[in-house]
Amino acid sequence: MQVKGWQMGRLINKIKSKFATLYKKYGWKAVVGLVLYYLIRDITIYIIIPTFAVQSLVK
């Protein structure tokens, strides 16, 4: 999907405002929740799934 320059600016501003609203509502817990979510997601995608895939190929 191609996004033009002015559309990208609107999209970034929308994301910033959503994050600011989330931060105002939940405080630091929102930041910790987002960090933990992405940490768990990335570990699953880049470490756990490839490990199981390689183990199944080696056997």
Buried (B, 14 or more C-beta within 10 A) or exposed (E): EEEEEEEEEEEEEEEEEEEEEBBEEEEEEBEEEEEEEEEEEEEEEEEEEEEEEEEEEEE
